[in-house]
Amino acid sequence: MIALRRIEEVKSGSITIKLPPDFLAKKVEIIILPFDDFKDRKQKLLDLLLEAPTLTEEEVQEYRRVREWITQWNIKEF
């Protein structure tokens, strides 16, 4: 299966897609998604991380205690 991915500018509400000569399909599926600039994606990720809940020091310590406890488990094959 040949797949093409392109970023195109919308002009007057339309786009033109030029296919390479070796693309021989007679019928295609077209999915159009808005393109987010890298800066927008970077800012969205930063916003998400800054708004995410954080662990308290007590929660971090509890996580470490549980992790240490789990590493001490002995797994017996049966």
CORMONOR-V800937 format. One record per pair of residues at least 24 apart in sequence whose C-alpha atoms are under 6 Angstrom apart, sorted by the first residue. I is the first residue (numbers start at 1). J is the second residue. Records with the same first field share a line. If there is no record, write none. Layout:
# CORMONOR-V800937
I: J + J
This chain:
# CORMONOR-V800937
none
